[in-house]
Amino acid sequence: MGTFNVLEHELVPEHHLLSREEEEAVLKELGVERSQLPKIRKSDPVLVVLEQIHGPIEPGRIIKIVRSSPTAGVAVAYRVVSVD
């Protein structure tokens, strides 16, 4: 039996690891410090899958989350990877 990829589940929104350049652009655009972003734990099942794709993701990196929203159409959120 194969492993389950949580990112393929219909209820899990898209998650993307931002490049260093994208991270800086987002922080500047939002006018916030990295420490002000909500956290996502390194042990989160989504992070486990993203590490299989991108390799180790160190704390402090930023994940972009894209959700479908009935009112907004598309809602984008950002989370910073934290240690457990």
N, C-alpha and C positions, 0 to 999 in steps of 0.2 A: 504494500500500500504506500503511495507517495505522500510527501509532506503537504500540508495544507498551507496555501499562500493566502494570508488574511487580506492582502490588498486586492484579491480577486473577488472578495465577498461583496455583494450588492449594497450592503449597508455601511461599508467602510469607505470613507471619502478618499480621494486621491491624495497621496503624500509624496512630496518631492524634496530631495536633499538639494539645497541651494549651493551654488558655487560660492567661493569666497567673495568674488566680485558682486554676485547677486545679493549676498548677505549685506555687504556694505551699502549697496544701493537701497535696499529695503529699509535698513536702519536709518539712513539719511532721509528717505522719503517719509517715513513714519515719524521722524524726529524723536526717536527713543534710543535708549541704550540697550544692549543685548540683555542685560540683567533685568530689564523691565518687561520682557516678553514672558508669556506663560510658559510653563515647563512641560516637557514630555520626557518621561523616564527612559533611560537607556534600555531597561528591561521590557518596555512596551512591545507587544507582538509585532507592531508595524515596524519598529526600529530593527527588530531581529531580521525581518525580511529585507529591509533596506540595506542592512549590513551584508546580507548574502549577495546583493546586487552590486553595491559600491565598495565593499570592504569595510574595515573598522570605521565607525563614526565616533569621533571624540566629543566629549562634553563641550558645550558652547556652540556647536554647529546649529544651523537654523533649518527647520523643516517647514515647508510651505504645504498647507492643507487646503484643498479646494473642494467645497461642498456644493451640491445642487440645493437651491433654496426656492421654495414656491413663491416667496415674496421678492427676494433680491435677484432671483435667477441663478447667480453664482456668488457664493460667499467665500472669500479668501481669508485664511488665518495663518499666523506664524507661531511656531513653538521653538523654544531653545532646548537642546538636548541636555538633560541633567543626569548626574550620577544618581543611582538609586537611593 
